[in-house]
Amino acid sequence: MNRDPADLTAADHLDAAREMTTTNRPYLAHLLAEEAARRTTSPATAADIRAAFPDPALIREETD
């Protein structure tokens, strides 16, 4: 199915972000979630989306 990217909704992007998370693609998940956040009208919802899918380049993992 070919779709025009302009027709995709915030929910479409958020669904794709979740799928990328389950397939261990955190950077793609972050980018899709960022687009979902941009397409929402509620600043609080956008903040929640961004918090749920943080930029993996900014996440520090602790090692021994």
Secondary structure, DSSP 8 states (H G I E B T S, - for coil): ----GGG--HHHHHHHHHHHHHTT-HHHHHHHHHHHHHH-S-HHHHHHHHHHS--GGG------
